């Protein structure tokens, strides 16, 4: 059921070009963490429409591959020259052992029931000394701590995959797992990875054009979020570079 929801949701977002709205500096940080890999191979797990894959490929010189459950997004990704496959990542990644120099997995782990299996699969397809760049939303972000004190569910945690409940700001986005900085680092350590870098990223808060008060609030939140992004444990997004 959650797979069908993700497929429908992200097909629609990529077709409407909505996925990248609000990403802030996440893409910039992600691309900066990749090394040069002339004639190498990199896999994007949850590649979407391939935009980030394309940017990583330009930075690294590597051949880019991808897997994603959203068929329309994969079609767009292939047009960008990404070797993308339609695939449910709850299963075995369809590549042989030690095939890739690096793996990118952005905003995916929180959508997967068996996170341990996916991390093991990432490790399996990586070459010795290969690395993975992982991004997840942070349920311990500065504003989520305030929401919890007020008795609301934090952003990025859902009580229902159909009904946005638990907070005036609740949205349904298919998340079934939650992460903090320490949880993410510890989990990859358990699976045999070493954390080489941990970064925080901010988001761009969407402004509502017809209400001055909401525009001002959005700008204030954006400024504060940029400040807290310097501290991964408090930032909106956590970015981990983990070496096999």
N, CA, C and O of each residue as an XYZ file, in Angstrom:
976
protein
N       0.819     -1.205      0.000
C       0.000      0.000      0.000
C       0.855      1.259      0.000
O       0.596      2.196     -0.755
N       1.893      1.275      0.866
C       2.750      2.449      0.929
C       3.509      2.624     -0.383
O       3.766      3.753     -0.802
N       3.871      1.511     -1.040
C       4.544      1.591     -2.324
C       3.663      2.230     -3.379
O       4.125      3.072     -4.149
N       2.389      1.834     -3.421
C       1.455      2.431     -4.373
C       1.289      3.922     -4.114
O       1.196      4.714     -5.051
N       1.250      4.305     -2.824
C       1.111      5.712     -2.465
C       2.321      6.508     -2.940
O       2.168      7.581     -3.526
N       3.518      5.990     -2.693
C       4.732      6.687     -3.125
C       4.787      6.807     -4.640
O       5.167      7.852     -5.169
N       4.409      5.741     -5.340
C       4.433      5.773     -6.804
C       3.511      6.854     -7.335
O       3.899      7.638     -8.201
N       2.292      6.898     -6.820
C       1.326      7.891     -7.277
C       1.767      9.305     -6.926
O       1.696     10.212     -7.756
N       2.224      9.486     -5.689
C       2.602     10.804     -5.204
C       3.767     11.391     -5.992
O       3.719     12.547     -6.412
N       4.812     10.595     -6.190
C       6.015     11.132     -6.814
C       5.906     11.193     -8.325
O       6.555     12.035     -8.945
N       5.112     10.335     -8.939
C       4.823     10.526    -10.361
C       4.210     11.900    -10.578
O       4.630     12.642    -11.466
N       3.216     12.237     -9.765
C       2.518     13.515     -9.918
C       3.448     14.690     -9.659
O       3.413     15.680    -10.390
N       4.274     14.593     -8.636
C       5.161     15.699     -8.301
C       6.193     15.943     -9.394
O       6.479     17.090     -9.736
N       6.758     14.859     -9.948
C       7.770     15.048    -10.970
C       7.166     15.581    -12.264
O       7.772     16.418    -12.933
N       5.986     15.106    -12.616
C       5.328     15.582    -13.820
C       5.048     17.079    -13.711
O       5.201     17.815    -14.685
N       4.639     17.527    -12.525
C       4.337     18.941    -12.315
C       5.571     19.754    -11.923
O       5.473     20.954    -11.665
N       6.737     19.093    -11.879
C       8.000     19.753    -11.533
C       7.943     20.391    -10.141
O       8.495     21.472     -9.931
N       7.277     19.724     -9.190
C       7.110     20.271     -7.855
C       8.111     19.725     -6.841
O       8.245     20.281     -5.752
N       8.806     18.659     -7.177
C       9.593     17.951     -6.177
C      10.694     18.819     -5.562
O      10.993     18.688     -4.375
N      11.296     19.701     -6.359
C      12.458     20.442     -5.894
C      12.110     21.756     -5.198
O      12.995     22.438     -4.682
N      10.816     22.116     -5.182
C      10.406     23.320     -4.470
C      10.736     23.172     -2.986
O      10.329     22.202     -2.347
N      11.465     24.125     -2.452
C      11.747     24.122     -1.025
C      12.969     23.345     -0.602
O      13.205     23.205      0.598
N      13.767     22.827     -1.538
C      14.911     21.992     -1.155
C      16.045     22.767     -0.490
O      16.911     22.158      0.140
N      16.060     24.075     -0.612
C      17.118     24.847      0.018
C      18.488     24.493     -0.528
O      18.684     24.447     -1.742
N      19.443     24.240      0.372
C      20.822     23.970     -0.066
C      21.171     22.490     -0.061
O      22.346     22.130     -0.133
N      20.157     21.622      0.023
C      20.432     20.190      0.125
C      21.178     19.653     -1.092
O      22.149     18.913     -0.938
N      20.741     20.014     -2.302
C      21.376     19.491     -3.507
C      22.827     19.943     -3.587
O      23.710     19.155     -3.924
N      23.070     21.207     -3.279
C      24.435     21.739     -3.325
C      25.372     20.956     -2.416
O      26.488     20.620     -2.812
N      24.919     20.663     -1.190
C      25.750     19.917     -0.245
C      25.957     18.487     -0.733
O      27.072     17.966     -0.693
N      24.872     17.851     -1.196
C      24.969     16.475     -1.691
C      26.021     16.360     -2.783
O      26.900     15.501     -2.709
N      25.940     17.209     -3.785
C      26.873     17.138     -4.918
C      28.307     17.371     -4.440
O      29.234     16.732     -4.936
N      28.494     18.279     -3.484
C      29.841     18.595     -2.997
C      30.510     17.413     -2.294
O      31.737     17.370     -2.201
N      29.726     16.455     -1.798
C      30.279     15.327     -1.052
C      30.779     14.194     -1.944
O      31.401     13.252     -1.453
N      30.516     14.274     -3.243
C      30.969     13.226     -4.155
C      32.363     13.535     -4.682
O      32.689     14.679     -5.002
N      33.178     12.484     -4.764
C      34.528     12.594     -5.304
C      34.501     12.465     -6.821
O      33.481     12.099     -7.405
N      35.618     12.764     -7.445
C      35.759     12.554     -8.881
C      35.884     11.061     -9.163
O      36.668     10.372     -8.511
N      35.115     10.553    -10.134
C      35.148      9.129    -10.486
C      35.155      8.988    -12.010
O      34.175      8.531    -12.599
N      36.241      9.372    -12.633
C      36.323      9.239    -14.090
C      36.125      7.787    -14.502
O      36.809      6.889    -14.011
N      35.182      7.572    -15.406
C      34.849      6.226    -15.897
C      34.287      5.314    -14.801
O      34.213      4.099    -14.985
N      33.892      5.891    -13.667
C      33.290      5.109    -12.609
C      31.786      4.982    -12.780
O      31.227      5.432    -13.780
N      31.138      4.373    -11.808
C      29.684      4.164    -11.848
C      29.091      4.542    -10.492
O      29.604      4.161     -9.440
N      27.997      5.299    -10.545
C      27.306      5.727     -9.332
C      25.824      5.399     -9.469
O      25.229      5.600    -10.527
N      25.240      4.895     -8.393
C      23.824      4.544     -8.366
C      23.046      5.557     -7.537
O      23.455      5.916     -6.432
N      21.924      6.012     -8.078
C      20.993      6.874     -7.349
C      19.773      6.033     -6.977
O      18.969      5.669     -7.835
N      19.650      5.730     -5.681
C      18.526      4.933     -5.182
C      17.355      5.878     -4.894
O      17.420      6.698     -3.978
N      16.296      5.754     -5.680
C      15.213      6.723     -5.616
C      15.541      7.920     -6.480
O      15.461      9.062     -6.030
N      15.915      7.656     -7.731
C      16.494      8.677     -8.608
C      15.492      9.720     -9.090
O      15.888     10.792     -9.549
N      14.189      9.415     -8.991
C      13.202     10.381     -9.461
C      13.398     10.727    -10.925
O      13.598      9.843    -11.759
N      13.340     12.015    -11.236
C      13.445     12.436    -12.635
C      14.884     12.599    -13.097
O      15.129     13.020    -14.227
N      15.845     12.266    -12.227
C      17.245     12.236    -12.643
C      17.993     13.547    -12.581
O      19.154     13.599    -12.987
N      17.373     14.621    -12.084
C      18.066     15.906    -12.044
C      19.290     15.850    -11.143
O      20.372     16.288    -11.534
N      19.124     15.309     -9.933
C      20.266     15.233     -9.022
C      21.305     14.250     -9.555
O      22.506     14.495     -9.438
N      20.855     13.144    -10.137
C      21.781     12.200    -10.764
C      22.628     12.901    -11.816
O      23.840     12.703    -11.886
N      21.980     13.719    -12.626
C      22.675     14.439    -13.693
C      23.738     15.373    -13.122
O      24.843     15.457    -13.657
N      23.413     16.067    -12.050
C      24.368     16.985    -11.425
C      25.549     16.220    -10.818
O      26.697     16.653    -10.922
N      25.257     15.084    -10.186
C      26.333     14.259     -9.625
C      27.237     13.743    -10.748
O      28.460     13.725    -10.608
N      26.635     13.327    -11.851
C      27.409     12.842    -12.982
C      28.345     13.902    -13.546
O      29.492     13.610    -13.883
N      27.853     15.135    -13.647
C      28.690     16.228    -14.154
C      29.844     16.524    -13.209
O      30.952     16.828    -13.650
N      29.583     16.435    -11.898
C      30.641     16.706    -10.913
C      31.698     15.605    -10.912
O      32.891     15.887    -10.800
N      31.263     14.350    -11.037
C      32.165     13.214    -10.818
C      32.768     12.626    -12.087
O      33.822     11.993    -12.033
N      32.116     12.827    -13.221
C      32.547     12.176    -14.450
C      32.142     10.720    -14.531
O      32.600      9.994    -15.413
N      31.283     10.285    -13.613
C      30.870      8.879    -13.564
C      29.636      8.636    -14.423
O      28.889      9.566    -14.729
N      29.428      7.386    -14.807
C      28.197      6.969    -15.450
C      27.144      6.802    -14.369
O      27.375      6.115    -13.374
N      25.977      7.434    -14.560
C      24.939      7.422    -13.542
C      23.865      6.374    -13.847
O      23.404      6.236    -14.980
N      23.489      5.649    -12.805
C      22.414      4.671    -12.861
C      21.374      5.054    -11.789
O      21.675      5.798    -10.856
N      20.163      4.537    -11.942
C      19.149      4.850    -10.958
C      18.065      3.794    -10.878
O      17.840      3.045    -11.828
N      17.395      3.742     -9.736
C      16.195      2.922     -9.557
C      15.146      3.793     -8.877
O      15.468      4.604     -8.009
N      13.893      3.621     -9.276
C      12.807      4.386     -8.675
C      11.493      3.670     -8.952
O      11.339      2.993     -9.969
N      10.542      3.833     -8.023
C       9.239      3.182     -8.162
C       8.304      3.964     -9.074
O       7.335      3.401     -9.585
N       8.574      5.254     -9.291
C       7.684      6.111    -10.074
C       8.035      6.007    -11.563
O       9.070      6.515    -11.995
N       7.176      5.353    -12.341
C       7.495      5.062    -13.732
C       7.638      6.313    -14.587
O       8.509      6.368    -15.456
N       6.803      7.309    -14.358
C       6.903      8.539    -15.143
C       8.204      9.277    -14.826
O       8.834      9.846    -15.718
N       8.600      9.265    -13.561
C       9.858      9.885    -13.179
C      11.039      9.169    -13.836
O      11.979      9.823    -14.290
N      11.005      7.852    -13.892
C      12.070      7.080    -14.536
C      12.154      7.408    -16.022
O      13.246      7.499    -16.583
N      11.004      7.584    -16.653
C      10.994      7.946    -18.077
C      11.720      9.272    -18.298
O      12.498      9.405    -19.242
N      11.467     10.247    -17.433
C      12.142     11.545    -17.546
C      13.633     11.393    -17.261
O      14.465     12.015    -17.921
N      13.964     10.563    -16.273
C      15.358     10.326    -15.919
C      16.136      9.736    -17.087
O      17.274     10.131    -17.341
N      15.533      8.804    -17.791
C      16.209      8.193    -18.935
C      16.496      9.219    -20.032
O      17.507      9.128    -20.728
N      15.604     10.188    -20.180
C      15.827     11.249    -21.172
C      17.052     12.089    -20.824
O      17.669     12.691    -21.703
N      17.401     12.129    -19.536
C      18.594     12.862    -19.104
C      19.866     12.033    -19.284
O      20.960     12.514    -18.989
N      19.737     10.797    -19.761
C      20.897      9.945    -19.961
C      21.239      9.073    -18.770
O      22.315      8.477    -18.725
N      20.327      8.991    -17.796
C      20.553      8.151    -16.617
C      20.101      6.722    -16.923
O      19.030      6.521    -17.495
N      20.902      5.741    -16.550
C      20.526      4.339    -16.744
C      19.539      3.916    -15.672
O      19.892      3.186    -14.746
N      18.303      4.375    -15.800
C      17.303      4.210    -14.738
C      16.399      3.013    -14.990
O      16.087      2.674    -16.131
N      15.986      2.377    -13.888
C      15.082      1.236    -13.934
C      13.907      1.473    -12.985
O      14.075      2.043    -11.907
N      12.720      1.032    -13.398
C      11.565      1.040    -12.510
C      11.733     -0.110    -11.531
O      11.888     -1.263    -11.932
N      11.702      0.214    -10.244
C      12.030     -0.827     -9.276
C      11.508     -0.445     -7.893
O      11.546      0.721     -7.502
N      11.023     -1.441     -7.161
C      10.591     -1.276     -5.778
C      11.791     -1.571     -4.883
O      12.242     -2.714     -4.811
N      12.309     -0.552     -4.200
C      13.546     -0.715     -3.439
C      13.354     -1.495     -2.141
O      14.315     -1.695     -1.398
N      12.137     -1.936     -1.858
C      11.950     -2.850     -0.733
C      12.485     -4.240     -1.074
O      12.578     -5.109     -0.207
N      12.836     -4.439     -2.347
C      13.375     -5.716     -2.796
C      14.880     -5.596     -3.026
O      15.483     -4.584     -2.669
N      15.484     -6.618     -3.618
C      16.914     -6.616     -3.874
C      17.247     -5.666     -5.011
O      16.606     -5.709     -6.061
N      18.250     -4.800     -4.815
C      18.670     -3.864     -5.860
C      19.189     -4.667     -7.059
O      20.024     -5.554     -6.883
N      18.710     -4.373     -8.274
C      19.009     -5.222     -9.435
C      20.371     -4.959    -10.080
O      20.463     -4.719    -11.284
N      21.431     -5.007     -9.259
C      22.794     -4.884     -9.762
C      23.673     -5.847     -8.986
O      23.361     -6.204     -7.850
N      24.770     -6.268     -9.599
C      25.638     -7.264     -8.973
C      26.481     -6.664     -7.856
O      26.561     -5.445     -7.708
N      27.101     -7.527     -7.083
C      27.939     -7.116     -5.955
C      29.087     -6.224     -6.412
O      29.628     -6.395     -7.504
N      29.455     -5.257     -5.547
C      30.632     -4.405     -5.756
C      30.653     -3.773     -7.152
O      31.696     -3.748     -7.806
N      29.524     -3.273     -7.598
C      29.396     -2.740     -8.958
C      29.619     -1.225     -9.008
O      30.032     -0.697    -10.041
N      29.351     -0.520     -7.899
C      29.364      0.940     -7.926
C      30.465      1.534     -7.049
O      30.822      0.988     -6.006
N      30.987      2.665     -7.506
C      31.969      3.420     -6.735
C      31.293      4.191     -5.602
O      31.889      4.405     -4.547
N      30.051      4.604     -5.825
C      29.324      5.382     -4.831
C      27.828      5.197     -5.039
O      27.380      4.793     -6.112
N      27.071      5.498     -4.000
C      25.610      5.426     -4.053
C      25.048      6.702     -3.449
O      25.536      7.179     -2.425
N      24.022      7.252     -4.084
C      23.262      8.351     -3.497
C      21.867      7.836     -3.172
O      21.239      7.161     -3.987
N      21.385      8.161     -1.968
C      20.045      7.749     -1.532
C      19.429      8.936     -0.796
O      19.636      9.106      0.405
N      18.676      9.749     -1.520
C      18.167     10.991     -0.982
C      16.685     10.954     -0.663
O      15.861     10.723     -1.548
N      16.339     11.182      0.607
C      14.951     11.243      1.058
C      14.186      9.960      0.724
O      13.049     10.003      0.254
N      14.823      8.834      0.971
C      14.249      7.527      0.649
C      14.056      6.662      1.887
O      13.012      6.025      2.035
N      15.041      6.628      2.774
C      14.993      5.701      3.904
C      13.722      5.842      4.723
O      13.202      4.853      5.241
N      13.218      7.066      4.845
C      12.017      7.277      5.656
C      10.764      6.681      5.031
O       9.727      6.597      5.688
N      10.848      6.260      3.752
C       9.711      5.674      3.046
C       9.749      4.144      3.030
O       8.852      3.510      2.473
N      10.774      3.549      3.635
C      11.017      2.112      3.491
C      10.773      1.391      4.810
O      11.301      1.792      5.847
N       9.974      0.328      4.774
C       9.711     -0.451      5.986
C      10.977     -1.138      6.484
O      11.326     -1.017      7.658
N      11.671     -1.861      5.596
C      12.859     -2.620      6.005
C      14.110     -1.810      5.657
O      14.780     -2.073      4.658
N      14.406     -0.832      6.493
C      15.562      0.035      6.279
C      16.865     -0.765      6.329
O      17.790     -0.499      5.562
N      16.933     -1.737      7.225
C      18.163     -2.523      7.360
C      18.475     -3.281      6.081
O      19.636     -3.370      5.681
N      17.460     -3.823      5.440
C      17.677     -4.530      4.184
C      18.212     -3.580      3.119
O      19.122     -3.941      2.373
N      17.658     -2.366      3.037
C      18.107     -1.419      2.021
C      19.557     -1.006      2.267
O      20.337     -0.893      1.321
N      19.923     -0.781      3.531
C      21.314     -0.418      3.818
C      22.254     -1.560      3.464
O      23.337     -1.328      2.927
N      21.854     -2.776      3.755
C      22.670     -3.939      3.376
C      22.805     -4.044      1.859
O      23.866     -4.405      1.349
N      21.732     -3.728      1.145
C      21.782     -3.758     -0.319
C      22.708     -2.670     -0.868
O      23.447     -2.900     -1.825
N      22.661     -1.498     -0.263
C      23.580     -0.425     -0.660
C      25.017     -0.874     -0.438
O      25.882     -0.664     -1.288
N      25.261     -1.486      0.702
C      26.613     -1.980      0.999
C      27.030     -3.059      0.011
O      28.180     -3.099     -0.425
N      26.102     -3.925     -0.338
C      26.418     -5.026     -1.244
C      26.861     -4.536     -2.616
O      27.808     -5.078     -3.187
N      26.196     -3.525     -3.149
C      26.508     -3.074     -4.516
C      27.688     -2.110     -4.554
O      28.154     -1.746     -5.634
N      28.179     -1.689     -3.378
C      29.342     -0.794     -3.339
C      30.653     -1.574     -3.435
O      30.784     -2.672     -2.894
N      31.609     -0.984     -4.129
C      32.950     -1.538     -4.164
C      33.614     -1.368     -2.793
O      33.175     -0.534     -2.002
N      34.669     -2.148     -2.500
C      35.425     -1.920     -1.270
C      35.902     -0.470     -1.205
O      36.399      0.063     -2.197
N      35.757      0.164     -0.057
C      36.094      1.577      0.157
C      35.139      2.521     -0.568
O      35.369      3.730     -0.600
N      34.067      1.977     -1.149
C      33.053      2.841     -1.739
C      32.285      3.579     -0.656
O      32.454      3.299      0.531
N      31.449      4.512     -1.058
C      30.741      5.320     -0.061
C      29.320      5.618     -0.515
O      28.984      5.533     -1.697
N      28.498      5.973      0.471
C      27.111      6.343      0.201
C      26.855      7.731      0.763
O      27.327      8.073      1.848
N      26.102      8.528      0.012
C      25.636      9.829      0.501
C      24.135      9.701      0.729
O      23.376      9.419     -0.198
N      23.724      9.908      1.960
C      22.350      9.659      2.396
C      21.737     10.957      2.917
O      22.396     11.700      3.645
N      20.490     11.239      2.555
C      19.790     12.361      3.184
C      18.446     11.883      3.731
O      17.757     11.065      3.120
N      18.096     12.419      4.900
C      16.812     12.117      5.538
C      16.284     13.374      6.220
O      17.076     14.235      6.605
N      14.968     13.503      6.381
C      14.433     14.585      7.217
C      14.706     14.298      8.682
O      14.762     13.140      9.096
N      14.875     15.345      9.460
C      15.256     15.238     10.863
C      14.050     15.506     11.763
O      13.547     16.629     11.808
N      13.587     14.484     12.474
C      12.432     14.717     13.355
C      12.816     15.508     14.604
O      11.942     15.965     15.341
N      14.129     15.673     14.848
C      14.581     16.485     15.979
C      14.988     17.889     15.536
O      15.718     18.577     16.249
N      14.517     18.317     14.362
C      14.783     19.677     13.909
C      14.284     20.683     14.933
O      13.389     20.381     15.722
N      14.854     21.862     14.921
C      14.571     22.883     15.959
C      13.081     23.150     16.130
O      12.605     23.275     17.258
N      12.335     23.240     15.023
C      10.909     23.546     15.115
C      10.102     22.333     15.580
O       9.058     22.486     16.215
N      10.586     21.128     15.265
C       9.892     19.922     15.733
C       9.962     19.784     17.248
O       9.035     19.268     17.872
N      11.047     20.240     17.832
C      11.155     20.203     19.295
C      10.092     21.101     19.933
O       9.520     20.771     20.972
N       9.844     22.235     19.291
C       8.789     23.123     19.782
C       7.403     22.534     19.603
O       6.556     22.642     20.490
N       7.170     21.904     18.446
C       5.868     21.284     18.198
C       5.566     20.196     19.223
O       4.443     20.092     19.718
N       6.575     19.388     19.537
C       6.364     18.324     20.517
C       6.041     18.888     21.898
O       5.219     18.324     22.620
N       6.680     19.994     22.268
C       6.385     20.618     23.558
C       4.938     21.102     23.621
O       4.335     21.150     24.694
N       4.388     21.462     22.458
C       3.000     21.925     22.396
C       2.006     20.769     22.256
O       0.795     20.986     22.212
N       2.522     19.554     22.186
C       1.648     18.391     22.095
C       1.291     17.983     20.680
O       0.385     17.173     20.484
N       2.001     18.541     19.662
C       1.731     18.210     18.267
C       2.738     17.179     17.750
O       3.859     17.079     18.249
N       2.316     16.425     16.748
C       3.262     15.573     16.040
C       4.283     16.446     15.319
O       3.928     17.500     14.791
N       5.549     16.020     15.289
C       6.539     16.775     14.522
C       6.330     16.575     13.027
O       5.695     15.612     12.596
N       6.876     17.502     12.245
C       6.924     17.288     10.805
C       7.696     16.003     10.515
O       8.584     15.613     11.273
N       7.345     15.357      9.412
C       8.015     14.161      8.890
C       7.585     12.889      9.605
O       8.078     11.811      9.274
N       6.669     12.981     10.590
C       6.117     11.794     11.243
C       4.618     11.793     11.018
O       3.967     12.826     11.176
N       4.053     10.631     10.644
C       2.640     10.559     10.300
C       1.919      9.515     11.141
O       2.418      8.405     11.328
N       0.754      9.871     11.642
C      -0.088      8.907     12.345
C      -0.901      8.074     11.360
O      -1.330      6.968     11.689
N      -1.115      8.600     10.151
C      -1.913      7.924      9.131
C      -1.327      8.252      7.764
O      -0.881      9.376      7.535
N      -1.325      7.272      6.847
C      -0.848      7.543      5.498
C      -1.944      8.120      4.622
O      -1.693      8.501      3.478
N      -3.165      8.186      5.155
C      -4.296      8.732      4.397
C      -4.770     10.081      4.932
O      -5.204     10.940      4.164
N      -4.686     10.265      6.250
C      -5.283     11.445      6.870
C      -4.230     12.242      7.630
O      -3.598     11.704      8.539
N      -4.023     13.526      7.278
C      -3.058     14.369      7.997
C      -3.621     14.828      9.334
O      -4.403     15.776      9.393
N      -3.222     14.155     10.402
C      -3.733     14.453     11.742
C      -2.566     14.659     12.703
O      -1.422     14.324     12.396
N      -2.879     15.216     13.872
C      -1.879     15.340     14.924
C      -1.232     16.696     15.032
O      -0.511     16.967     15.993
N      -1.485     17.578     14.036
C      -0.888     18.908     14.038
C      -1.618     19.775     13.027
O      -2.093     19.259     12.015
N      -1.723     21.082     13.271
C      -2.319     21.966     12.265
C      -1.518     22.014     10.972
O      -2.029     22.450      9.940
N      -0.257     21.566     11.023
C       0.629     21.623      9.870
C       0.856     20.252      9.236
O       1.720     20.103      8.373
N       0.086     19.255      9.659
C       0.323     17.882      9.217
C       0.073     17.713      7.724
O      -0.854     18.298      7.163
N       0.921     16.899      7.090
C       0.751     16.511      5.689
C       1.030     15.019      5.584
O       1.760     14.459      6.402
N       0.449     14.379      4.577
C       0.721     12.963      4.328
C       1.757     12.858      3.223
O       1.523     13.305      2.100
N       2.898     12.270      3.541
C       3.964     12.170      2.535
C       4.588     10.781      2.490
O       5.662     10.615      1.910
N       3.949      9.784      3.082
C       4.400      8.410      2.925
C       5.566      7.998      3.801
O       6.250      7.023      3.490
N       5.812      8.719      4.893
C       6.924      8.367      5.769
C       6.520      7.265      6.743
O       5.487      7.354      7.405
N       7.348      6.229      6.821
C       7.085      5.124      7.746
C       8.231      4.912      8.731
O       8.136      4.062      9.615
N       9.314      5.679      8.585
C      10.444      5.645      9.502
C      10.837      7.074      9.854
O      10.530      8.005      9.111
N      11.516      7.249     10.988
C      11.934      8.567     11.444
C      13.396      8.521     11.867
O      13.879      7.497     12.350
N      14.102      9.645     11.680
C      15.538      9.692     11.945
C      15.944     10.968     12.673
O      15.365     12.036     12.477
N      16.955     10.819     13.516
C      17.722     11.926     14.063
C      19.164     11.748     13.582
O      19.494     10.738     12.960
N      20.012     12.724     13.870
C      21.421     12.594     13.480
C      22.042     11.342     14.085
O      22.662     10.551     13.375
N      21.880     11.158     15.388
C      22.515     10.025     16.060
C      21.962      8.700     15.563
O      22.712      7.736     15.405
N      20.647      8.639     15.311
C      20.044      7.393     14.828
C      20.604      7.008     13.467
O      20.906      5.839     13.229
N      20.744      7.986     12.567
C      21.245      7.706     11.223
C      22.695      7.227     11.270
O      23.044      6.230     10.639
N      23.531      7.934     12.013
C      24.949      7.564     12.101
C      25.110      6.193     12.746
O      25.889      5.369     12.267
N      24.377      5.943     13.834
C      24.480      4.657     14.520
C      24.028      3.505     13.630
O      24.641      2.437     13.624
N      22.959      3.726     12.882
C      22.428      2.657     12.035
C      23.430      2.258     10.965
O      23.632      1.068     10.721
N      24.060      3.234     10.323
C      25.048      2.904      9.298
C      26.303      2.293      9.909
O      26.950      1.459      9.276
N      26.654      2.691     11.119
C      27.792      2.077     11.804
C      27.510      0.594     12.067
O      28.385     -0.250     11.867
N      26.304      0.280     12.510
C      25.919     -1.110     12.754
C      26.074     -1.950     11.498
O      26.434     -3.125     11.569
N      25.801     -1.347     10.349
C      25.885     -2.069      9.077
C      27.272     -1.996      8.436
O      27.427     -2.335      7.263
N      28.272     -1.561      9.187
C      29.646     -1.624      8.720
C      30.139     -0.411      7.977
O      31.111     -0.514      7.229
N      29.512      0.734      8.149
C      29.949      1.970      7.508
C      30.614      2.889      8.532
O      30.321      2.844      9.727
N      31.515      3.721      8.021
C      32.144      4.762      8.839
C      31.643      6.127      8.382
O      31.659      6.432      7.189
N      31.201      6.940      9.325
C      30.709      8.278      8.987
C      31.887      9.196      8.690
O      32.677      9.513      9.579
N      32.000      9.620      7.439
C      33.080     10.529      7.054
C      32.664     11.992      7.223
O      33.486     12.843      7.564
N      31.388     12.276      6.984
C      30.891     13.643      7.127
C      29.407     13.617      7.452
O      28.663     12.781      6.939
N      28.981     14.538      8.307
C      27.563     14.717      8.605
C      27.253     16.208      8.485
O      27.863     17.029      9.170
N      26.314     16.551      7.622
C      25.981     17.947      7.353
C      24.497     18.191      7.623
O      23.683     17.268      7.586
N      24.169     19.442      7.891
C      22.780     19.854      7.998
C      22.393     20.678      6.780
O      23.242     21.345      6.188
N      21.123     20.639      6.400
C      20.632     21.424      5.267
C      19.340     22.114      5.651
O      18.566     21.607      6.462
N      19.113     23.285      5.055
C      17.885     24.026      5.322
C      16.916     23.881      4.156
O      17.279     23.383      3.091
N      15.684     24.320      4.369
C      14.679     24.303      3.312
C      14.257     25.733      2.981
O      14.495     26.659      3.757
N      13.632     25.898      1.828
C      12.992     27.160      1.475
C      11.522     27.048      1.842
O      10.802     26.215      1.291
N      11.079     27.878      2.762
C       9.685     27.834      3.187
C       8.841     28.565      2.154
O       9.120     29.718      1.825
N       7.814     27.901      1.642
C       6.953     28.480      0.615
C       6.184     29.662      1.175
O       5.594     29.590      2.253
N       6.205     30.760      0.414
C       5.492     31.961      0.827
C       4.084     31.973      0.236
O       3.864     31.503     -0.880
N       3.147     32.509      0.989
C       1.764     32.660      0.527
C       1.582     34.105      0.069
O       1.615     35.025      0.886
N       1.392     34.306     -1.227
C       1.485     35.628     -1.818
C       0.396     36.589     -1.358
O       0.626     37.798     -1.333
N      -0.780     36.089     -0.992
C      -1.892     36.989     -0.710
C      -2.042     37.342      0.770
O      -3.001     38.017      1.146
N      -1.114     36.897      1.612
C      -1.198     37.226      3.037
C       0.163     37.717      3.515
O       1.118     36.946      3.608
N       0.237     39.026      3.819
C       1.500     39.625      4.212
C       2.065     38.985      5.472
O       3.275     38.781      5.570
N       1.206     38.665      6.440
C       1.674     38.077      7.692
C       2.339     36.725      7.465
O       3.342     36.409      8.104
N       1.776     35.919      6.547
C       2.359     34.604      6.264
C       3.653     34.738      5.471
O       4.570     33.936      5.645
N       3.737     35.742      4.603
C       4.984     35.977      3.874
C       6.101     36.334      4.842
O       7.222     35.839      4.725
N       5.787     37.191      5.788
C       6.782     37.599      6.784
C       7.202     36.405      7.639
O       8.389     36.210      7.902
N       6.216     35.604      8.072
C       6.516     34.423      8.889
C       7.402     33.446      8.121
O       8.341     32.882      8.684
N       7.106     33.245      6.838
C       7.900     32.320      6.022
C       9.344     32.795      5.910
O      10.275     31.992      5.977
N       9.523     34.087      5.742
C      10.879     34.622      5.630
C      11.646     34.472      6.928
O      12.831     34.140      6.922
N      10.966     34.719      8.046
C      11.617     34.565      9.345
C      12.024     33.115      9.573
O      13.143     32.839     10.006
N      11.104     32.179      9.278
C      11.402     30.755      9.449
C      12.581     30.345      8.573
O      13.440     29.576      9.005
N      12.624     30.856      7.345
C      13.721     30.514      6.436
C      15.059     30.992      6.982
O      16.054     30.270      6.913
N      15.086     32.212      7.526
C      16.324     32.748      8.091
C      16.776     31.914      9.282
O      17.955     31.574      9.388
N      15.847     31.579     10.181
C      16.191     30.791     11.359
C      16.643     29.387     10.957
O      17.578     28.837     11.540
N      15.973     28.813      9.957
C      16.334     27.469      9.513
C      17.746     27.450      8.926
O      18.489     26.491      9.135
N      18.117     28.495      8.199
C      19.486     28.585      7.687
C      20.493     28.594      8.835
O      21.541     27.954      8.753
N      20.174     29.312      9.889
C      21.065     29.389     11.043
C      21.244     28.014     11.685
O      22.366     27.598     11.974
N      20.130     27.311     11.906
C      20.212     26.010     12.568
C      20.793     24.923     11.661
O      21.204     23.871     12.152
N      20.833     25.158     10.358
C      21.393     24.153      9.445
C      22.881     23.924      9.691
O      23.444     22.932      9.227
N      23.518     24.838     10.418
C      24.932     24.657     10.763
C      25.124     23.527     11.770
O      26.231     23.027     11.965
N      24.017     23.138     12.405
C      24.070     22.105     13.438
C      23.201     20.929     12.989
O      21.979     20.995     13.126
N      23.791     19.857     12.458
C      23.003     18.747     11.895
C      21.962     18.168     12.831
O      20.914     17.714     12.371
N      22.219     18.171     14.136
C      21.253     17.595     15.071
C      19.990     18.442     15.185
O      18.968     17.962     15.676
N      20.048     19.714     14.731
C      18.909     20.617     14.811
C      18.374     21.023     13.444
O      17.355     21.709     13.360
N      19.034     20.617     12.391
C      18.689     21.076     11.047
C      17.461     20.353     10.496
O      17.050     19.317     11.020
N      16.888     20.905      9.445
C      15.727     20.275      8.811
C      16.091     18.949      8.171
O      15.374     17.961      8.332
N      17.203     18.920      7.447
C      17.656     17.692      6.794
C      19.046     17.304      7.284
O      19.872     18.161      7.600
N      19.286     16.005      7.340
C      20.593     15.466      7.717
C      21.200     14.798      6.493
O      20.534     14.024      5.805
N      22.468     15.100      6.223
C      23.168     14.515      5.091
C      24.399     13.784      5.615
O      25.258     14.378      6.266
N      24.470     12.500      5.326
C      25.556     11.649      5.817
C      26.362     11.100      4.645
O      25.799     10.583      3.680
N      27.700     11.217      4.740
C      28.583     10.506      3.818
C      29.195      9.359      4.600
O      29.971      9.577      5.530
N      28.844      8.131      4.222
C      29.247      6.942      4.956
C      30.116      6.058      4.064
O      29.723      5.718      2.948
N      31.289      5.689      4.555
C      32.268      4.915      3.780
C      32.202      3.450      4.183
O      32.175      3.122      5.369
N      32.175      2.576      3.188
C      32.118      1.114      3.408
C      33.428      0.612      3.999
O      33.573     -0.583      4.253
